[in-house]
Amino acid sequence: MATKKWDFFFMVEIGIDRVHHSFWRYIDPESPLYEDDEEMRNKFISYFRMVDEHIGKIMDSLDEDTVLLVVSDHGAKRMKGAFAINQWLIREGYLKIKNSELKEGALLEDAEVDWEHTKAWAWGGYYARVFFNVKGREPQGIVEREDLREEIARLKEKIKSIRGPNGEIWNTKVFEPEEIYDVVNGDRSDLFVYLDNLDWRAAGTLGHSSEYLKENDTGPDDAVHDFDGIYILYRKGRKIGKYVDSSIYRIAPTILRLYRVRKKYGIRGEPLEGVEYVE
């Protein structure tokens, strides 16, 4: 910022995300992985203090014609565990595996899938993506296209009925891509699955002794993504106001308004109220 001439400056600080995933167990007594470790808790807090100090230095360097936006792309919260979605699909008869003896944490790609008798499989992640084995779409598809809508509806209800390890009712949300995105490109999945409102991560691996895992199946992880992030809008010498509830879709239109650039067709959202042009 100090060495080059710029009109728009953008940076990403990934460390905040990494600290959440690595250290959440030290700051949240309600986490299933909680550890009462003062030294590690202080490391977590000191990181955010450091970030605040750097943001403060940036703010001090700005003039009154410059607007600062701090935006997160998602929130974070404690992870209750991971659910082995492909093992569940095996139990429900959707996914057939020929080599049943698999090492713990085996990838689906390493399993010998019986595609001639497999209706659906899934990818893991913070949410699961479920794919049907559709005839004419997949190399060895078996689900008829005219039956796909009925199969999707049936599996949706089955997934929503999944309960927690102690029989507790989950608040699971299941979406088709078109319900979320205006345009769906690429190799779309047939379903997105948010297990217990994202409290549980989706594990795509196999060979586990239980469908309910205490930790992430791909490596140490204390936190999952949450729906609500934050944003801060700052301009020296101006009181812009406080906005409690907004949408990430309003950030790009706000930046365009600040630069007097007309919003093009297809850009979702309206600028935040009270934003003035940069002279």
N, C-alpha and C positions, 0 to 999 in steps of 0.2 A: 504493500500500500504506500510505503514511504519512498520507494525507489522508481516507480513507474507511474506514468500518467494514465488515469483511468476515469471512465464515466460510470461504469458499473463494476463492482467488485463482489465476487462470490467465493465462498469457501465452505468446506464441509469438515466438521470436527467429529470423527467417528469414535473417538475415545469415550464419549458419554455413553454411547450404546454399549461399548465393550465393558465399561465399568459396571453398568447395570447387570449384564449377563454374568460377569465374573464375581461380583462382590455383593449381590443382593442378599445373600444369606446372612450377611453380617449387620444389616441395617433393618431387617424386617422380622420381628419376633414371631409373626404369624406364618412365616415361610416354613414349609415342612423340612427344609434343609438348614434352618436357623442355627448359627453358632455365635455364642456370646463372646466375641473376641474384640476387645477394645482397640487393639493395635490395628486390626484389619478394618474395623468400623471407621477409625480415624483416617485411614488411607482413602476410603471412599469419600468421606467428607472433604478431605484436603484436595482431592482432585477437582471437585466442583468449586471450591474456593479459588483454585488456580485458574479455572476457566473464567470465573467471574472477574478475576483480576485482569485477565487478557481482554475480555470484553470491555472492561472499564478503560483500559489503555486505548482501545479502538475508539470508544465514545469520546474520550478526551481529545483525540486527534481530528475529530470531525468538525466541519463548520456548520453554520445554521442552514445551509442549502442542501445538506446531505441527510438522507434518511437511512436509519439502520433497522433492519429486520432480522430478528432471531426466530427461526422456524424449525420445529421438529416434524419429521415425517411420520412418527408414530409415538405412542406412549409406551410405558413399561409397567409390569407388575410381577408379583411373585409367581413362579411356576409351581403348580401343585403336583405335576408329574407329566409323564408322556404315555399316550395310549397307542398300542401296537395295532394300527388300523388294518394292516394286511393280514395279521393273525386273526383278527376278528372277521375279515372277509373270508378267510379259509373256514373258520368255524360256521359261518352262515351259508357256506356252499357256493360262494361267488368265485373264489379263487382256488384253483386246484394245483397242488405241488406234487411232483412225482418223487422227489428225494425228501422225504419227511424228516430225516435226521440232518438238521442244519445246526451249525455252530451259532452260539448266541450273537446277535447283532449282524447276521448274514444279510447281505443286500438282496433285494428281489432279483437283480440282474444275475446273481450267482446261483439262484435256485433254478431247478429244472421245472419250469412252468408247463403244465398240461393245458396248452392253449385250446385244444379241441373241446375242453370241458370247463373253460374259465369264462365267466361272464364279466368280471370286473376286477380291477386291481387299483392300487393307490400309491401316490408319492407322499412322503412325510414332509414335515416342516412346521412352522407355527400354525398353519392350518393344513388340512389334507386336501389333496386334489385326487378325485376319483375318476377313473376312465372306464368306460364300458368297452367290451371287446366286440365291436360292431362289424357285422358282415359287410364287406366291400370298403370299409374304412381302415380296419386293421388287417394285417397280413393273414391271420388265421381267425378272423372274426366269426362269432357264432350267434350273436344277437341280431335278429332281423330288424331292419330299420323301422318297419312299421310297428314293431313291438317296443322300440326304444323309449317312447314317452311313458308307457305303462311301467317299464322296468325302472326308469328314473324315479317316478313317483313312489313306487314300492320301496326302493332302496332309501329314498329320502326319509320315509316314515320309520324304517328300521333303524337308521342312524340316529334319528331324533330320540328313539326309545332307549339308546344306550345309557346305562346307569354307571355311577362311580363304583370304586372298589368295595365300598361298604353298602351298596344298594341305594346311595343317595341319588336324587333326581338331578340330572344335568340340564343346563340351559344351552343346549346345542343348537346352532343355527346352520342350515344347509341351503346353499344358493346354487343356482345355475349361473354361468358367467354372464349371460344376457341380463340377469336381474341386477347386476352390479355395474357393468360397463356398457357404454353407448355403442362401442364397436369392439368386436371380439376378433382378434387376429391370431395367426399362428396355430400351433397344435393345441387346441383348446381342450381342457378337461371337461367332463360332463357335470361334475359337481365340485363345489368348494365346501369344506366342512370346518366349522369353527367349534371345536369341542369345548363344551361347558363355557361358552362365551369367551373362548381363547384362554381359559385358565389352565387347560391341559394342552400340551403340545402333541402333534401327531407324529408317531414313530413309524417309519415305513419299513423298518428292518424286521427280520424274522428270527426264530430260534430262541425266543425268550420264554422263561418259565411261566410268565403271566402276561396278560395283555396290558396290565397296569405297571408302568415303570416309574421308579422314583426319580430318575434323572433323564436327561436328553440321551437318546441312543447314539448320537454322533459326536459326543464330547461333553465336557463339563459345561453346565449352563444353569444359572440360578433364576433367570427371569424370562418371561415371554412378552411378546408385543401386546400392547393394549390399544384400544380405539382412539383415545383422546391424547393428543400431544399438547404443545403450547406454542404460542407466538408472542413476540414482543415487538412493538413498533415504536421507534424512538426518533425524535428530531430535536436537536438542541434548541432550547428556548421556547418550545411549543408544547402545550398540553393537548395531546390528541384525544385522549379519553381512554376508557377501559372497556374492553370487550370480553365478555366471559365465554360466550358460546359462538363459535364461528366454524369455518370449514377451510381445509387446506386448498380447496378449489378457488378461494378468493385471493390467494397470495399472488399468483401470476397476473390476474387482472389489476391488482393494486400496483404492482411494479410497472405495468404498462401505463396506467394512469399517471403515475409519478413522472414518467418520461413523455407524457402527451402522445402516446402511441395508441392508435385506435385498436380496440380488441378485435381480433379476427374471428371469423366464423369458426365454430367448433371448440373455442376455448370456454370451458365451463366456469361459471361463477361470476359474481359482480365484485367490484373493488370495495374494500372496507370503507365504511362511512367516515367522513372527516379527514380524508387524506387529501393533501394539497399538492399541487404541481411543484416539481423542482424547477426553479427559475434557470 
